[in-house]
Amino acid sequence: MDYYLEFVFPEKQIRYIAVTEGEDTEKGLSDFVPFRNLFNDKYS
């Protein structure tokens, strides 16, 4: 997910919104996003 958030989405001008986590790429992502992605990856 980090790869998509940092490289793919900006290149293709895709706006990512995570409603339950309060994240929006237009406003800037919080510092906790990499940690959430890591935990979600290990959980699945």
Contacts in CASP RR format, 6 or more apart in sequence:
PFRMAT RR
TARGET T0000
AUTHOR 0000-0000-0000
METHOD contacts of the structure
MODEL  1
MDYYLEFVFPEKQIRYIAVTEGEDTEKGLSDFVPFRNLFNDKYS
1 37 0 8 1.000
1 40 0 8 1.000
1 41 0 8 1.000
2 33 0 8 1.000
2 34 0 8 1.000
2 37 0 8 1.000
4 16 0 8 1.000
5 16 0 8 1.000
5 25 0 8 1.000
5 29 0 8 1.000
5 33 0 8 1.000
5 37 0 8 1.000
8 14 0 8 1.000
9 15 0 8 1.000
9 16 0 8 1.000
9 25 0 8 1.000
10 25 0 8 1.000
14 25 0 8 1.000
15 24 0 8 1.000
15 25 0 8 1.000
15 26 0 8 1.000
16 23 0 8 1.000
16 24 0 8 1.000
16 25 0 8 1.000
17 23 0 8 1.000
17 24 0 8 1.000
17 25 0 8 1.000
18 24 0 8 1.000
21 36 0 8 1.000
23 29 0 8 1.000
23 30 0 8 1.000
23 33 0 8 1.000
END
